[in-house]
Amino acid sequence: MDLNALIGQAVVNGLVVGLLYLLMAVGFTLVFGVMRVVNFAHSEFYMLGAFVAYYCVTQLDLPFLVSVVITFALAVVFGWIVEWLILKPFRHDELNGMIATIGLAMILQNLALMAFGPDPLSMPSVVQGVARLGSMVIPNSRLYVVAFSIGVLLLLYVFLRFTRTGRALRAVVQDIEIASAQGIRASFIYPLGFGIGVGLAAVAGALMAPLFSVSPFIGAGPLLKAFIVVILGGLGSIPGAALASLLLGIIESVAGTFLSTGTADILIFAFLIVMLVVRPSGLLFRPEQ
């Protein structure tokens, strides 16, 4: 494979990873926007989503697309229950809410460890074959992840922009007092926002499952990258998160291909520090809801 093809392959791989980071980051931003709580359990919903998809495909013989939809639905319901039972007292309480989500993350990770064991599991490829673009060879499974990720993000955009519930969710993010004065029930919106946010993390985990291994410890790395994406994009800016996630994925993939994984992490954090100095409000300057 020549140099141009190798670079192209690394960029495509970076776009795939970047889209998964974006799903994580959008969910993370949504939860923070609604509840004003930094959800450190986000990574464990990513991990649980990977396990649900794995078992749906390998044990129940369900199509992968159906497995991802089931994963999202279960994550939304489970997230709704978790918010209502555990996190309800910590709405808009950033410090105690953050501590509570750290405890929740430890509980979920250890429950997964007891249920599934520590050994990584491999899901068979959900799509066979490769696509050729010049001298580049791209597995169809990665193209499938790209298409599905874009589809999920488009559906989320339509929901937030054009449905009554989506507009109510955005109103609560912007100003809870005015939203309540307009008759929007925060008691419904809080668990819904949390459920959708962690559902996006679960979808990212489900889409990751055929590409990488599945284990109780897979969530920490994506959560850290999603947190970086949120900072780079500007807290609350979904367009900024989109740009930041794709940049992050490409930097990580290209640097990992030509240098090393450790060097890729150094470059990512160096880029983060530079951006915090130059544009502390985010890549697109102005947060958007």
N, C-alpha and C positions, 0 to 999 in steps of 0.2 A: 504494500500500500504506500503510495507516494505521500509527500508531506501535506499537500493541499487536502487530500482525502482524509488523512489522519486528523487534520485540524477540523474539517467539516464534521467528521464523526464525533469529535470531542464536543463541538458546539451543539450538535443534535442531542447528545447525551446530557449536556448541560441544560438544554431547554426542557427535557423530560424531568430532570431533577428539580429545576426551577419551578415548573408547574406544580409539582407536589409540595414544594415549599410554599407556593402561593396559596394553595388550598389550606394548608396549616395556618399561614399568616392571616388570611381573611377570617377564618374561624376565631383565631386568637383575638384579632381586632374587634370582631363582632361581640365577643363575650366581654371584653374590656369596655367597649362603648356602651353596652347595655347596663352592666353591673358595676363598672369602675373597679373591677377586681382582676389582677394579673393571675390568670389561670395556669398554675404550674402542673395541674393534672392533665393539661391538654395532650401531653405526650403519651399518657396512658390510654387515652381514647384512640389515639393513632395506633397504638399497639393492639388494643382490643379489636379495632376495625380490621387489622391484618389477620388476627386469629379467626374472627368470624368469617371473613372471606375464605380463608384457608380451609376451614371445616365445611363450609357450604360447598366448595368445589370438590374437595377430596373425599369427604365422608357422605355428603348428600347427593353428589353428582349433579349439582345445579349448574346451569350456565354461568359464566363469570359475570356477565352483565346483570343477571338476576341476583347474584350474590352481592354485588356492590349495592344494588338498590335495597336489598334486605339489610345490609350492614348500615346504611344510612338511616333507615327507618328505626332499627333497633337502637342505634346510637342516639337519635333524637329523643326517643321514649326514655331511654336510660338517663340521658342528660337532664331531661325534664324532671325525672324523679329525684336525681341527685341534687339538682338546684333547689327543689321544693323541700326535701328532707334535711339537707346538710348545709347548703350555702345561703338559704333564705335569710338567716340573721345577719349575713355579712355583706348584703347589698350596699354598695357605696362605702364600704369600710375596707379601704385598700390594704392596710397592714394586716388586720386579723383575717381578712378574706384570703390574702396571699398565703398566710400561715396555714389556714384551713385547706387550701388546695394542695399545698406541699404534703400535708398529712394524708389527704385523699389520694395523691399520687403514690405515696408509699404503700397505702392499703391496696390499691388496685394492682400495683406491680407485684406485691407479694402474693396476693390471691392468684394472679396469673401464673406466678412461679409454682405455686402449689398445684394448680390445676393442670398446667401444660408441661411443667418441667423446664429445666434450664437449657436444654439442647436446642439449637436452631433447627427449624423445619423448613423444607423446601417445597414450594408449590410448583406443579408442572406448568409449563408455558401454556397460556390460555389461547394464544394465536400462533400458528405455525408459519414458517416461511420468512423471507426477507424481501425488502424493497431495495432496488438499486437506483442510485442517483449518481450518474457518472461512475467514478471509481469507488464511491462510498457504498457500503453495505449496511443497511439499517434494519434491525429485526422488526418485524411487523408488531411484535408485542409492545415495543416502545412507541411506535406510531399509534397503537391502540390507546395507550395511556395518554398520549398527547391529545387525541381526539376526545376521549372521555373527559379529561380534565377541563378542556375548553368548553365542552358541553355543560358540565356541572356549573362552571363559572357563569356561563350565559344564562342558565336557568336561575341562578341566584340573582343575577342582575335584573332579569325580568320580574322575579318575585319582589325584590326590594323597590323597584321603580314603579311597577304597574299594578300591583295588587293592594287591596286595602290593608291587609295585615302587614305587608312589607312596608307600606308608608307609615303605619303605626309604629313599627319597629324602628324605623329611621327617626321618627319624631321623638321617641323615648331616648334614643341615643343623643339627639341634639339638645333637648331640654325636657326633663322629666316633669317639671312643674307645669309648664305650658301644655304638655301632652295630656297630663292628668286633667287639667282644666277643660280640655277639649273632649273629655269623656273616654279617653283611651285607658283601658284597664292595665295598669302596670303589673298587677298580680298574674295576668295572663302573658304579658310580653316578656317579663323577666325569664321564666322557665323556657319559653319558646326560643328566645334569643340564645340562651345558653345551650339548649338542645340543638339548634341549627349550627351553632359555632362548633360544638364538639362533634356533630355529625360530619362536618366538613373535614375535621381531623381524621375521623374514622374512614371516610372515603379515601383520603390520601393514603392511609395505611393499607386499605384494601387494594388500591391501585399499585402500591409498592410491592405487595406480597409476591406476585409472580416474578418480579425483577430481582429481588433480594431475599434473604432468609427471614424467617419469622421467629421471634423469640420474645420473652418478657422484657428484654432490655433494649429494644430497638428505638424507643421513643425519644431518648435524651438528645441525640444528635439532631433530628429534625426539629425538635422544639427550640433548641438553641439557634438553628438557622432561621426558623420562623421569627424568633425574637429579633434577630439581626435584621431580617427583612422589614419588620414593623418599624424598627428604629430608622433604617435607611429610607424607607418610603414616607415616613412621617406618620405619627400615630393617628389613626383614623382615616388615612388617605388610601383608598383601595387602588386607584391608578398608580400611586407611588409605590404601593406594595407590589403591584404587578411588575413594574419596571425593576424594582430592587430584586425581586425573586429571580427574574430571568438573568440579570447581571450576576447575581450570586451563583446561580447554577452554572453559568458559562465559565466564570472565573474558577470555580471549584473543579469543573470537569477538565478544562484546558490545562490548568496548572497541575492537576493530578495526573493527566496523561503524559505531559512532557517533563514534569519535575517529580513531585512526590505528594502524597496526601498531606504530610506535615507541612510542606511548603505551601500547599493550597490553603491550609488553615491560617498560616502566617499572613498570606496575601489578603485573605478575607478580612481578618481582624485589622490589618493595616489600612485597608480600604475603609473599614468602619470608622476607625479613629480619624482618618483624614476627612471623611464626610461629616463627622460630628464637629470638627473644627471649622470646615468651610461652609457647610449647610446644615446646621444643627436642627432646623425645622423639617428636614427631609429633602429628597431629591426634587420633588415638585413644589417645594416651599410651603404651599398652603394646604393644610388638611382639608379633606372633603369627607362627607358622610355618604 
